[in-house]
Amino acid sequence: WFPIPGVQTLNFIPYRVNLTPFAGVLSNGRPHTISLNVFNADSYFSATASLLVYLDSDASEVTGELTQDTLTAPAPVVTKKLDVQPTLTTGTVDITSNRAFEISGYVETSKGKITTTVSESVRFSNQQFFKINSTLFEQNISQSSSVSSRTTTAGGDAPGVSNQNFNFPLTLDITQLVASNGDIGLTTAARQNYTATLNSIGGGQSYNSSQTNTAQHIDTLEFNSSGTLLGNMNQSSAQQYDFFDSTGASYVCDLTAGANVLTSFSSGCMQ
């Protein structure tokens, strides 16, 4: 990732979890705990979060209830097809996890009863290929993650629908070769992509946006037989960033690098 960093490294875009269906419960005057955890993350995963709250300016208190919640715990499926021999290991390890749920709740506000429903589909897959012997370690990873979310608001003076789609696939190829003198060459090729689209209609207005950030990196690190880094070779990378929305805003930037230095950038990067 030098000199061009990975996608979102310097500007991580927060993912917003819509808790509006729980608003009636959260405003009942009693203490509540909102927690975030990552499934099977070895009991630790660093994360930060902020709670964004919209208040009813014409009411000192609102009431409501959660009426539907079909969210369940993840149930990933792991498929191993490894052939382990004394001198050679080959095969694949695949993981898939797909979920769909719907959460709905209402709030009695100064503008009447407002019902919010969040329907979401989450799909994840990770396919890995291994080839390992005394002089070779090869691991090829193809990972796909996508989220499709639809939020529907009914009642009040601004009913609406919002659709969001996120995709962030990752492809990673790792090859480590041991030379006859014991030196080690470690080549890594990575391709990242982050795509987010938004389409919303509410209050008589509509808004659309599209963002894509793609990066490709390849580099070879060289180590001696003692594991000391000797340097790198054949480094190259590129990144493309595109953003457009229905207000006419746009930003397009393309970068390329080679041999550890930035080699080109498009005029859009200067905006």
Accessible surface in RSA format (square Angstrom, percent):
REM  Atomic radii and reference values for relative SASA: ProtOr
REM  Chains: A
REM  Algorithm: Lee & Richards
REM  Probe-radius: 1.40
REM  Slices: 20
REM RES _ NUM      All-atoms   Total-Side   Main-Chain    Non-polar    All polar
REM                ABS   REL    ABS   REL    ABS   REL    ABS   REL    ABS   REL
RES TRP A   1   162.12  65.1 116.85  56.6  45.28 106.3 110.31  58.8  51.81  84.1
RES PHE A   2   137.07  68.6 133.24  82.5   3.83  10.0 133.52  81.0   3.55  10.2
RES PRO A   3    42.95  31.3  19.15  17.5  23.80  86.5  21.26  17.6  21.69 134.8
RES ILE A   4     3.35   1.9   2.45   1.8   0.90   2.2   3.30   2.4   0.05   0.1
RES PRO A   5    34.90  25.4  34.90  31.8   0.00   0.0  34.90  28.8   0.00   0.0
RES GLY A   6     2.63   3.2   0.00   N/A   2.63   3.2   0.00   0.0   2.63   5.9
RES VAL A   7    19.90  13.1   6.95   6.3  12.95  31.2   6.95   6.0  12.95  35.1
RES GLN A   8    32.09  17.9  22.05  16.1  10.04  23.9  11.78  25.1  20.31  15.4
RES THR A   9    71.13  50.6  37.49  38.0  33.64  80.2  44.35  59.6  26.78  40.5
RES LEU A  10   151.32  84.3 115.40  82.6  35.92  90.3 119.67  84.0  31.65  85.2
RES ASN A  11   109.24  75.3 102.22  98.8   7.02  16.9  32.22  77.6  77.02  74.4
RES PHE A  12   152.16  76.1 133.93  83.0  18.24  47.5 133.93  81.2  18.24  52.2
RES ILE A  13    55.74  31.7  48.19  35.9   7.55  18.2  49.21  35.4   6.53  17.7
RES PRO A  14   111.29  81.1  93.92  85.6  17.36  63.1  96.40  79.6  14.89  92.5
RES TYR A  15   105.17  49.1  79.12  45.0  26.06  67.8  75.78  56.9  29.40  36.2
RES ARG A  16   177.21  74.4 156.10  79.6  21.10  50.2  71.77  98.1 105.43  63.9
RES VAL A  17    92.18  60.7  74.50  67.4  17.68  42.6  76.39  66.4  15.79  42.8
RES ASN A  18    56.48  38.9  38.75  37.4  17.73  42.7  19.23  46.3  37.25  36.0
RES LEU A  19    50.10  27.9  44.59  31.9   5.51  13.8  45.07  31.6   5.03  13.5
RES THR A  20    64.58  45.9  56.16  56.9   8.42  20.1  37.21  50.0  27.37  41.4
RES PRO A  21     0.96   0.7   0.63   0.6   0.33   1.2   0.63   0.5   0.33   2.1
RES PHE A  22    52.03  26.0  52.03  32.2   0.00   0.0  52.03  31.5   0.00   0.0
RES ALA A  23    32.41  29.8  27.44  42.3   4.97  11.3  30.88  43.5   1.52   4.0
RES GLY A  24     2.53   3.1   0.00   N/A   2.53   3.1   0.00   0.0   2.53   5.7
RES VAL A  25    52.13  34.3  49.78  45.1   2.35   5.7  52.13  45.3   0.00   0.0
RES LEU A  26    62.17  34.6  43.61  31.2  18.56  46.6  43.76  30.7  18.41  49.5
RES SER A  27    39.20  33.1  22.75  30.4  16.44  37.9  32.42  69.0   6.78   9.5
RES ASN A  28    50.34  34.7  24.94  24.1  25.40  61.2  26.68  64.2  23.66  22.9
RES GLY A  29    78.27  96.5   0.00   N/A  78.27  96.5  43.34 118.9  34.93  78.2
RES ARG A  30   160.89  67.6 151.17  77.1   9.72  23.1  59.61  81.5 101.29  61.4
RES PRO A  31   133.64  97.4 105.27  96.0  28.36 103.1 117.18  96.7  16.46 102.3
RES HIS A  32    77.37  42.3  36.63  25.5  40.73 104.2  28.81  29.7  48.56  56.5
RES THR A  33   127.61  90.8  93.31  94.6  34.29  81.7  61.64  82.8  65.97  99.7
RES ILE A  34    89.85  51.1  56.96  42.4  32.89  79.3  60.36  43.5  29.49  80.0
RES SER A  35    93.73  79.2  59.95  80.0  33.78  77.8  36.34  77.4  57.39  80.4
RES LEU A  36   119.66  66.6  87.54  62.6  32.12  80.7  89.04  62.5  30.62  82.4
RES ASN A  37   124.03  85.5  98.95  95.6  25.08  60.4  38.56  92.8  85.47  82.6
RES VAL A  38    66.58  43.8  52.34  47.4  14.24  34.3  55.29  48.0  11.30  30.6
RES PHE A  39   102.22  51.1  82.98  51.4  19.24  50.1  85.75  52.0  16.47  47.1
RES ASN A  40   128.62  88.7  94.93  91.7  33.69  81.1  17.90  43.1 110.72 107.0
RES ALA A  41    23.41  21.5   8.93  13.8  14.48  32.9  17.45  24.6   5.97  15.8
RES ASP A  42   135.23  94.7 107.16 106.7  28.07  66.4  41.19  96.9  94.04  93.8
RES SER A  43   126.54 106.9  74.30  99.2  52.25 120.4  54.57 116.2  71.97 100.8
RES TYR A  44   167.57  78.2 152.22  86.6  15.35  39.9 123.74  93.0  43.82  54.0
RES PHE A  45   126.29  63.2  98.32  60.9  27.96  72.8 100.87  61.2  25.42  72.7
RES SER A  46    86.44  73.0  61.31  81.8  25.13  57.9  31.94  68.0  54.50  76.3
RES ALA A  47    58.38  53.7  21.05  32.5  37.33  84.9  29.29  41.2  29.09  77.1
RES THR A  48   136.75  97.3 107.41 108.9  29.34  69.9  80.12 107.6  56.63  85.6
RES ALA A  49    92.31  84.9  48.28  74.5  44.02 100.1  57.46  80.9  34.84  92.3
RES SER A  50   116.09  98.1  79.13 105.6  36.95  85.1  47.94 102.1  68.15  95.5
RES LEU A  51   115.52  64.3  80.91  57.9  34.61  87.0  82.87  58.2  32.66  87.9
RES LEU A  52   103.38  57.6  78.85  56.4  24.52  61.7  81.28  57.1  22.10  59.5
RES VAL A  53    89.85  59.1  63.85  57.8  26.00  62.6  66.74  58.0  23.11  62.7
RES TYR A  54   179.82  84.0 151.71  86.3  28.11  73.2 127.39  95.7  52.43  64.6
RES LEU A  55   157.10  87.5 126.06  90.2  31.04  78.0 128.71  90.4  28.39  76.4
RES ASP A  56    37.51  26.3  17.00  16.9  20.51  48.5  18.95  44.6  18.56  18.5
RES SER A  57   110.42  93.3  68.50  91.4  41.92  96.6  53.46 113.8  56.97  79.8
RES ASP A  58   101.95  71.4  69.58  69.3  32.38  76.6  24.23  57.0  77.73  77.5
RES ALA A  59    36.63  33.7  13.47  20.8  23.16  52.7  21.96  30.9  14.67  38.9
RES SER A  60   127.53 107.8  78.31 104.5  49.21 113.4  57.28 122.0  70.24  98.4
RES GLU A  61   121.00  69.5  95.79  72.5  25.21  60.0  35.58  68.8  85.41  69.7
RES VAL A  62    27.16  17.9  24.15  21.9   3.01   7.2  25.27  22.0   1.89   5.1
RES THR A  63    77.55  55.2  74.93  76.0   2.62   6.2  62.34  83.7  15.21  23.0
RES GLY A  64    17.08  21.1   0.00   N/A  17.08  21.1   2.18   6.0  14.91  33.4
RES GLU A  65   101.19  58.1 100.98  76.4   0.21   0.5  25.00  48.4  76.18  62.2
RES LEU A  66    57.11  31.8  34.52  24.7  22.59  56.8  34.52  24.2  22.59  60.8
RES THR A  67    83.24  59.2  45.54  46.2  37.71  89.9  46.64  62.6  36.60  55.3
RES GLN A  68    74.65  41.7  66.49  48.6   8.16  19.4  27.37  58.3  47.28  35.9
RES ASP A  69    70.59  49.4  38.36  38.2  32.23  76.2  12.32  29.0  58.27  58.1
RES THR A  70    64.73  46.0  50.76  51.5  13.97  33.3  55.04  73.9   9.69  14.6
RES LEU A  71    81.07  45.1  59.39  42.5  21.68  54.5  59.39  41.7  21.68  58.3
RES THR A  72    95.01  67.6  85.73  86.9   9.28  22.1  71.07  95.5  23.94  36.2
RES ALA A  73    80.73  74.2  56.83  87.7  23.89  54.4  62.79  88.4  17.94  47.5
RES PRO A  74    37.22  27.1  27.43  25.0   9.79  35.6  27.43  22.6   9.79  60.8
RES ALA A  75    81.24  74.7  61.71  95.2  19.53  44.4  66.92  94.2  14.32  37.9
RES PRO A  76    48.71  35.5  28.03  25.6  20.68  75.2  28.03  23.1  20.68 128.5
RES VAL A  77    90.98  59.9  86.68  78.5   4.30  10.4  89.74  78.0   1.24   3.4
RES VAL A  78    80.17  52.8  50.10  45.4  30.06  72.4  50.10  43.5  30.06  81.5
RES THR A  79    58.24  41.4  54.89  55.6   3.35   8.0  36.67  49.3  21.57  32.6
RES LYS A  80   145.80  71.1 117.24  71.9  28.56  68.0  59.99  54.0  85.82  91.4
RES LYS A  81   146.20  71.3 130.91  80.3  15.29  36.4  83.01  74.7  63.19  67.3
RES LEU A  82    74.55  41.5  42.81  30.6  31.73  79.8  43.85  30.8  30.70  82.6
RES ASP A  83    75.14  52.6  69.75  69.4   5.39  12.7  27.92  65.7  47.21  47.1
RES VAL A  84   103.99  68.4  78.88  71.4  25.11  60.5  78.88  68.5  25.11  68.1
RES GLN A  85    93.32  52.2  84.55  61.8   8.77  20.9  27.65  58.8  65.67  49.8
RES PRO A  86   136.24  99.3  91.61  83.5  44.63 162.2 104.35  86.2  31.89 198.2
RES THR A  87   111.87  79.6  99.08 100.4  12.79  30.5  81.26 109.2  30.61  46.3
RES LEU A  88    67.41  37.5  65.01  46.5   2.40   6.0  65.86  46.3   1.55   4.2
RES THR A  89    26.93  19.2  26.55  26.9   0.39   0.9  11.17  15.0  15.77  23.8
RES THR A  90    35.97  25.6  35.94  36.4   0.04   0.1  18.29  24.6  17.68  26.7
RES GLY A  91    13.97  17.2   0.00   N/A  13.97  17.2  13.71  37.6   0.25   0.6
RES THR A  92    43.67  31.1  43.67  44.3   0.00   0.0  37.86  50.8   5.82   8.8
RES VAL A  93    25.16  16.6  24.44  22.1   0.72   1.7  24.44  21.2   0.72   2.0
RES ASP A  94    39.99  28.0  39.53  39.3   0.46   1.1   9.50  22.4  30.49  30.4
RES ILE A  95    52.62  29.9  52.25  38.9   0.37   0.9  52.35  37.7   0.28   0.7
RES THR A  96    55.66  39.6  55.17  55.9   0.49   1.2  41.02  55.1  14.64  22.1
RES SER A  97    21.18  17.9  16.94  22.6   4.24   9.8  11.81  25.2   9.37  13.1
RES ASN A  98    82.49  56.9  52.68  50.9  29.81  71.8  19.32  46.5  63.17  61.1
RES ARG A  99    70.35  29.5  60.07  30.6  10.28  24.5  21.28  29.1  49.08  29.7
RES ALA A 100    80.60  74.1  52.38  80.8  28.22  64.2  52.65  74.1  27.96  74.1
RES PHE A 101    28.48  14.2  18.76  11.6   9.73  25.3  24.12  14.6   4.37  12.5
RES GLU A 102    62.63  36.0  62.50  47.3   0.13   0.3  12.79  24.7  49.84  40.7
RES ILE A 103    14.28   8.1  14.28  10.6   0.00   0.0  14.28  10.3   0.00   0.0
RES SER A 104    10.91   9.2  10.91  14.6   0.00   0.0   4.56   9.7   6.35   8.9
RES GLY A 105     1.67   2.1   0.00   N/A   1.67   2.1   0.47   1.3   1.20   2.7
RES TYR A 106    44.31  20.7  43.60  24.8   0.71   1.8  15.11  11.4  29.20  36.0
RES VAL A 107    17.15  11.3  17.15  15.5   0.00   0.0  17.15  14.9   0.00   0.0
RES GLU A 108    77.26  44.4  70.74  53.5   6.52  15.5  31.03  60.0  46.23  37.7
RES THR A 109    33.76  24.0  16.30  16.5  17.46  41.6  18.56  24.9  15.20  23.0
RES SER A 110    56.32  47.6  12.90  17.2  43.42 100.0  23.86  50.8  32.46  45.5
RES LYS A 111   118.99  58.0  93.93  57.6  25.06  59.7  66.25  59.6  52.73  56.2
RES GLY A 112    33.53  41.4   0.00   N/A  33.53  41.4  31.10  85.3   2.44   5.5
RES LYS A 113   106.27  51.8  92.64  56.8  13.63  32.4  42.16  37.9  64.11  68.3
RES ILE A 114    44.77  25.5  43.26  32.2   1.51   3.6  43.26  31.2   1.51   4.1
RES THR A 115    40.68  28.9  39.87  40.4   0.81   1.9  28.34  38.1  12.34  18.7
RES THR A 116     6.67   4.7   6.50   6.6   0.17   0.4   2.77   3.7   3.89   5.9
RES THR A 117    29.82  21.2  29.32  29.7   0.50   1.2  16.06  21.6  13.76  20.8
RES VAL A 118     9.36   6.2   9.36   8.5   0.00   0.0   9.36   8.1   0.00   0.0
RES SER A 119    35.05  29.6  32.23  43.0   2.82   6.5  23.78  50.6  11.27  15.8
RES GLU A 120    29.55  17.0  23.12  17.5   6.42  15.3   2.77   5.4  26.78  21.9
RES SER A 121    41.28  34.9  39.09  52.2   2.18   5.0  23.97  51.1  17.30  24.2
RES VAL A 122    39.24  25.8  39.10  35.4   0.14   0.3  39.10  34.0   0.14   0.4
RES ARG A 123   136.19  57.2 134.89  68.8   1.30   3.1  38.26  52.3  97.93  59.3
RES PHE A 124    62.22  31.1  59.44  36.8   2.78   7.2  60.39  36.6   1.83   5.2
RES SER A 125    31.93  27.0  31.69  42.3   0.25   0.6  17.85  38.0  14.08  19.7
RES ASN A 126    15.13  10.4  15.01  14.5   0.13   0.3   1.25   3.0  13.88  13.4
RES GLN A 127    99.48  55.6  96.80  70.7   2.69   6.4  16.31  34.7  83.18  63.1
RES GLN A 128    37.60  21.0  35.37  25.8   2.23   5.3   1.73   3.7  35.86  27.2
RES PHE A 129    74.16  37.1  73.31  45.4   0.85   2.2  73.31  44.4   0.85   2.4
RES PHE A 130    37.16  18.6  37.16  23.0   0.00   0.0  37.16  22.5   0.00   0.0
RES LYS A 131    78.03  38.1  78.03  47.9   0.00   0.0  23.01  20.7  55.02  58.6
RES ILE A 132    58.40  33.2  56.43  42.0   1.97   4.7  56.43  40.6   1.97   5.3
RES ASN A 133    55.18  38.1  38.48  37.2  16.70  40.2  15.28  36.8  39.90  38.6
RES SER A 134   108.19  91.4  69.99  93.4  38.21  88.0  57.31 122.0  50.88  71.3
RES THR A 135    67.22  47.8  66.41  67.3   0.82   2.0  44.77  60.1  22.45  33.9
RES LEU A 136    26.61  14.8  22.69  16.2   3.92   9.9  24.14  17.0   2.47   6.6
RES PHE A 137    66.04  33.0  65.30  40.4   0.75   1.9  65.30  39.6   0.75   2.1
RES GLU A 138    40.83  23.4  40.83  30.9   0.00   0.0   2.05   4.0  38.78  31.7
RES GLN A 139    29.16  16.3  29.16  21.3   0.00   0.0   0.00   0.0  29.16  22.1
RES ASN A 140    45.68  31.5  42.83  41.4   2.86   6.9  16.80  40.4  28.88  27.9
RES ILE A 141    23.29  13.3  21.24  15.8   2.05   4.9  21.98  15.8   1.30   3.5
RES SER A 142    56.20  47.5  53.94  72.0   2.27   5.2  22.41  47.7  33.79  47.3
RES GLN A 143    47.67  26.7  44.59  32.6   3.09   7.3   0.45   1.0  47.22  35.8
RES SER A 144    55.18  46.6  54.72  73.0   0.46   1.1  24.53  52.2  30.65  42.9
RES SER A 145    13.11  11.1  11.87  15.8   1.24   2.9   6.54  13.9   6.57   9.2
RES SER A 146    25.64  21.7  25.28  33.7   0.35   0.8  12.65  26.9  12.98  18.2
RES VAL A 147    16.99  11.2  16.09  14.6   0.89   2.2  16.33  14.2   0.66   1.8
RES SER A 148    51.66  43.7  48.47  64.7   3.19   7.3  24.22  51.6  27.44  38.4
RES SER A 149    15.57  13.2  10.21  13.6   5.36  12.3   4.42   9.4  11.15  15.6
RES ARG A 150   113.93  47.8 113.03  57.6   0.90   2.1  38.74  53.0  75.18  45.6
RES THR A 151    23.43  16.7  21.95  22.3   1.47   3.5  12.81  17.2  10.61  16.0
RES THR A 152    49.96  35.5  48.90  49.6   1.06   2.5  39.11  52.5  10.85  16.4
RES THR A 153    39.15  27.8  35.55  36.0   3.60   8.6  18.15  24.4  21.00  31.7
RES ALA A 154    52.51  48.3  50.33  77.7   2.17   4.9  51.34  72.3   1.17   3.1
RES GLY A 155    34.49  42.5   0.00   N/A  34.49  42.5  25.91  71.1   8.59  19.2
RES GLY A 156    31.91  39.4   0.00   N/A  31.91  39.4   3.31   9.1  28.60  64.1
RES ASP A 157   104.51  73.2  73.19  72.8  31.32  74.1  43.30 101.9  61.20  61.0
RES ALA A 158    53.23  48.9  40.59  62.6  12.64  28.8  40.84  57.5  12.39  32.8
RES PRO A 159    73.62  53.7  66.04  60.2   7.59  27.6  66.34  54.8   7.28  45.2
RES GLY A 160    17.60  21.7   0.00   N/A  17.60  21.7  15.84  43.5   1.75   3.9
RES VAL A 161    42.89  28.2  38.39  34.8   4.50  10.8  39.56  34.4   3.33   9.0
RES SER A 162    31.67  26.8  30.05  40.1   1.62   3.7  21.13  45.0  10.54  14.8
RES ASN A 163    40.54  28.0  39.24  37.9   1.30   3.1  14.82  35.7  25.72  24.9
RES GLN A 164    65.17  36.4  64.51  47.1   0.66   1.6   2.61   5.5  62.56  47.4
RES ASN A 165    57.79  39.9  56.94  55.0   0.85   2.1  13.17  31.7  44.63  43.1
RES PHE A 166    23.77  11.9  23.37  14.5   0.40   1.1  23.37  14.2   0.40   1.2
RES ASN A 167    63.22  43.6  63.22  61.1   0.00   0.0  14.33  34.5  48.89  47.3
RES PHE A 168    81.47  40.8  76.88  47.6   4.59  11.9  76.88  46.6   4.59  13.1
RES PRO A 169    54.83  40.0  51.45  46.9   3.38  12.3  51.50  42.5   3.32  20.7
RES LEU A 170    52.28  29.1  51.11  36.6   1.17   2.9  51.69  36.3   0.59   1.6
RES THR A 171    56.52  40.2  56.14  56.9   0.38   0.9  33.28  44.7  23.25  35.1
RES LEU A 172    39.85  22.2  39.85  28.5   0.00   0.0  39.85  28.0   0.00   0.0
RES ASP A 173    56.96  39.9  55.17  54.9   1.80   4.2  15.02  35.3  41.94  41.8
RES ILE A 174    34.88  19.8  34.88  26.0   0.00   0.0  34.88  25.1   0.00   0.0
RES THR A 175    43.76  31.1  42.57  43.2   1.19   2.8  23.72  31.9  20.04  30.3
RES GLN A 176    60.01  33.6  59.50  43.5   0.51   1.2   0.66   1.4  59.34  45.0
RES LEU A 177   101.30  56.4  99.78  71.4   1.51   3.8  99.78  70.1   1.51   4.1
RES VAL A 178    51.02  33.6  39.15  35.4  11.87  28.6  39.15  34.0  11.87  32.2
RES ALA A 179    54.75  50.3  38.05  58.7  16.70  38.0  49.14  69.2   5.61  14.9
RES SER A 180   131.49 111.1  80.82 107.9  50.67 116.7  60.22 128.2  71.27  99.8
RES ASN A 181   104.29  71.9  73.02  70.6  31.27  75.3  45.76 110.1  58.53  56.6
RES GLY A 182    20.81  25.7   0.00   N/A  20.81  25.7  17.32  47.5   3.49   7.8
RES ASP A 183    46.70  32.7  45.73  45.5   0.97   2.3  14.78  34.8  31.92  31.8
RES ILE A 184    41.66  23.7  39.03  29.1   2.63   6.3  40.29  29.0   1.36   3.7
RES GLY A 185    22.49  27.7   0.00   N/A  22.49  27.7  16.67  45.7   5.82  13.0
RES LEU A 186    40.85  22.7  39.98  28.6   0.87   2.2  39.98  28.1   0.87   2.3
RES THR A 187    44.48  31.6  43.63  44.2   0.84   2.0  27.75  37.3  16.73  25.3
RES THR A 188    45.87  32.6  43.71  44.3   2.16   5.2  32.14  43.2  13.73  20.8
RES ALA A 189    30.31  27.9  28.15  43.4   2.15   4.9  28.58  40.2   1.73   4.6
RES ALA A 190    12.70  11.7   7.23  11.2   5.47  12.4   8.86  12.5   3.84  10.2
RES ARG A 191   122.80  51.6 120.87  61.6   1.93   4.6  44.29  60.5  78.51  47.6
RES GLN A 192    29.79  16.7  29.53  21.6   0.26   0.6   5.58  11.9  24.21  18.4
RES ASN A 193    34.67  23.9  31.58  30.5   3.10   7.5   6.45  15.5  28.22  27.3
RES TYR A 194    19.16   8.9  19.16  10.9   0.00   0.0  12.41   9.3   6.75   8.3
RES THR A 195    32.69  23.3  32.67  33.1   0.02   0.1  25.45  34.2   7.24  10.9
RES ALA A 196    16.16  14.9  14.15  21.8   2.01   4.6  14.32  20.2   1.83   4.9
RES THR A 197    50.55  36.0  47.77  48.4   2.79   6.6  42.32  56.8   8.24  12.5
RES LEU A 198    47.19  26.3  43.16  30.9   4.03  10.1  44.24  31.1   2.96   8.0
RES ASN A 199    62.51  43.1  62.21  60.1   0.30   0.7  23.40  56.3  39.11  37.8
RES SER A 200    29.92  25.3  29.56  39.5   0.36   0.8  16.65  35.5  13.27  18.6
RES ILE A 201   102.62  58.4  99.93  74.4   2.69   6.5 100.68  72.5   1.94   5.3
RES GLY A 202    31.47  38.8   0.00   N/A  31.47  38.8  17.83  48.9  13.64  30.5
RES GLY A 203    49.00  60.4   0.00   N/A  49.00  60.4  23.46  64.4  25.54  57.2
RES GLY A 204    85.30 105.2   0.00   N/A  85.30 105.2  43.48 119.3  41.82  93.7
RES GLN A 205   139.70  78.1 131.62  96.2   8.08  19.2  39.87  84.9  99.83  75.7
RES SER A 206    74.42  62.9  47.61  63.5  26.81  61.8  17.24  36.7  57.18  80.1
RES TYR A 207    68.42  31.9  68.42  38.9   0.00   0.0  53.58  40.3  14.84  18.3
RES ASN A 208    59.26  40.9  59.18  57.2   0.09   0.2  25.71  61.9  33.55  32.4
RES SER A 209    20.77  17.6  14.22  19.0   6.55  15.1   4.26   9.1  16.52  23.1
RES SER A 210    44.13  37.3  43.55  58.1   0.57   1.3  24.16  51.5  19.96  28.0
RES GLN A 211    20.86  11.7  20.66  15.1   0.20   0.5   3.28   7.0  17.58  13.3
RES THR A 212    39.70  28.2  39.51  40.1   0.18   0.4  24.84  33.4  14.86  22.5
RES ASN A 213    10.94   7.5  10.94  10.6   0.00   0.0   0.00   0.0  10.94  10.6
RES THR A 214    10.87   7.7  10.87  11.0   0.00   0.0   5.78   7.8   5.09   7.7
RES ALA A 215     0.00   0.0   0.00   0.0   0.00   0.0   0.00   0.0   0.00   0.0
RES GLN A 216    47.69  26.7  46.97  34.3   0.72   1.7  35.53  75.6  12.16   9.2
RES HIS A 217    17.22   9.4  12.63   8.8   4.59  11.7  12.95  13.3   4.27   5.0
RES ILE A 218    72.60  41.3  71.28  53.1   1.32   3.2  71.59  51.5   1.01   2.7
RES ASP A 219    38.78  27.2  38.00  37.8   0.78   1.8  20.22  47.6  18.55  18.5
RES THR A 220    19.12  13.6  19.12  19.4   0.00   0.0  12.15  16.3   6.97  10.5
RES LEU A 221    60.60  33.7  60.60  43.4   0.00   0.0  60.60  42.6   0.00   0.0
RES GLU A 222    66.79  38.3  66.79  50.5   0.00   0.0   8.77  17.0  58.02  47.4
RES PHE A 223    43.78  21.9  43.58  27.0   0.20   0.5  43.58  26.4   0.20   0.6
RES ASN A 224    42.63  29.4  42.63  41.2   0.00   0.0  14.19  34.1  28.44  27.5
RES SER A 225    81.59  68.9  50.56  67.5  31.03  71.5  20.94  44.6  60.65  85.0
RES SER A 226   100.35  84.8  60.27  80.4  40.08  92.3  35.11  74.8  65.24  91.4
RES GLY A 227    45.70  56.4   0.00   N/A  45.70  56.4  24.93  68.4  20.76  46.5
RES THR A 228    78.99  56.2  71.88  72.9   7.11  17.0  54.36  73.0  24.63  37.2
RES LEU A 229   100.02  55.7  76.62  54.8  23.40  58.8  76.62  53.8  23.40  63.0
RES LEU A 230   102.80  57.3  65.39  46.8  37.41  94.1  69.33  48.7  33.47  90.1
RES GLY A 231    27.68  34.1   0.00   N/A  27.68  34.1  27.58  75.7   0.11   0.2
RES ASN A 232    50.94  35.1  25.90  25.0  25.04  60.3   5.76  13.9  45.17  43.7
RES MET A 233    85.57  44.3  78.26  51.8   7.31  17.4  73.01  62.1  12.57  16.6
RES ASN A 234   110.25  76.0  82.58  79.8  27.67  66.6  35.00  84.2  75.25  72.7
RES GLN A 235    13.65   7.6   6.95   5.1   6.71  16.0   3.37   7.2  10.28   7.8
RES SER A 236    48.65  41.1  48.16  64.3   0.49   1.1  30.40  64.7  18.25  25.6
RES SER A 237     9.81   8.3   1.25   1.7   8.56  19.7   6.06  12.9   3.75   5.3
RES ALA A 238    19.81  18.2  19.70  30.4   0.11   0.2  19.70  27.7   0.11   0.3
RES GLN A 239    21.59  12.1  21.12  15.4   0.47   1.1   4.88  10.4  16.71  12.7
RES GLN A 240    53.28  29.8  52.99  38.7   0.29   0.7  31.64  67.3  21.64  16.4
RES TYR A 241    58.71  27.4  58.62  33.4   0.09   0.2  37.18  27.9  21.52  26.5
RES ASP A 242    41.22  28.9  40.60  40.4   0.62   1.5  11.45  26.9  29.77  29.7
RES PHE A 243    51.58  25.8  51.58  31.9   0.00   0.0  51.58  31.3   0.00   0.0
RES PHE A 244   100.25  50.2  99.49  61.6   0.76   2.0  99.49  60.3   0.76   2.2
RES ASP A 245    25.65  18.0  10.12  10.1  15.53  36.7   5.30  12.5  20.35  20.3
RES SER A 246    67.24  56.8  24.23  32.3  43.01  99.1  34.75  74.0  32.50  45.5
RES THR A 247   104.57  74.4  63.12  64.0  41.45  98.8  65.06  87.4  39.52  59.7
RES GLY A 248    64.54  79.6   0.00   N/A  64.54  79.6  38.44 105.5  26.09  58.4
RES ALA A 249    47.03  43.2  33.96  52.4  13.07  29.7  44.04  62.0   3.00   7.9
RES SER A 250    59.32  50.1  40.36  53.9  18.97  43.7   8.75  18.6  50.57  70.8
RES TYR A 251    67.90  31.7  67.00  38.1   0.90   2.4  48.29  36.3  19.61  24.2
RES VAL A 252    54.60  35.9  53.45  48.4   1.16   2.8  53.45  46.4   1.16   3.1
RES CYS A 253    12.23   9.3  11.25  12.5   0.98   2.3   1.24   3.1  10.99  11.9
RES ASP A 254    59.91  42.0  58.26  58.0   1.65   3.9  20.29  47.7  39.63  39.5
RES LEU A 255    43.67  24.3  43.12  30.9   0.54   1.4  43.12  30.3   0.54   1.5
RES THR A 256    53.00  37.7  53.00  53.7   0.00   0.0  49.47  66.4   3.53   5.3
RES ALA A 257     6.86   6.3   0.00   0.0   6.86  15.6   0.00   0.0   6.86  18.2
RES GLY A 258    17.92  22.1   0.00   N/A  17.92  22.1  16.47  45.2   1.45   3.3
RES ALA A 259    79.36  73.0  59.31  91.5  20.05  45.6  66.48  93.6  12.88  34.1
RES ASN A 260    50.45  34.8  45.28  43.8   5.17  12.4  10.14  24.4  40.31  39.0
RES VAL A 261    89.27  58.7  86.29  78.1   2.98   7.2  89.27  77.6   0.00   0.0
RES LEU A 262    86.68  48.3  59.94  42.9  26.75  67.2  59.94  42.1  26.75  72.0
RES THR A 263    85.01  60.5  49.35  50.0  35.66  85.0  49.97  67.1  35.04  53.0
RES SER A 264    55.48  46.9  47.86  63.9   7.61  17.5  43.37  92.3  12.11  17.0
RES PHE A 265   105.58  52.8  80.96  50.1  24.62  64.1  83.29  50.5  22.29  63.8
RES SER A 266    37.15  31.4  25.75  34.4  11.40  26.3  35.73  76.1   1.42   2.0
RES SER A 267   101.30  85.6  82.23 109.7  19.07  43.9  53.39 113.7  47.91  67.1
RES GLY A 268    10.21  12.6   0.00   N/A  10.21  12.6   8.14  22.3   2.07   4.6
RES CYS A 269    27.24  20.6   9.75  10.9  17.49  41.1   9.75  24.7  17.49  18.9
RES MET A 270   144.43  74.8 113.65  75.2  30.77  73.3 105.11  89.4  39.31  52.1
RES GLN A 271   147.43  82.4  85.74  62.7  61.69 146.9  69.09 147.1  78.34  59.4
END  Absolute sums over single chains surface
CHAIN  1 A    17129.1      13546.9       3582.2      10245.5       6883.6
END  Absolute sums over all chains
TOTAL         17129.1      13546.9       3582.2      10245.5       6883.6
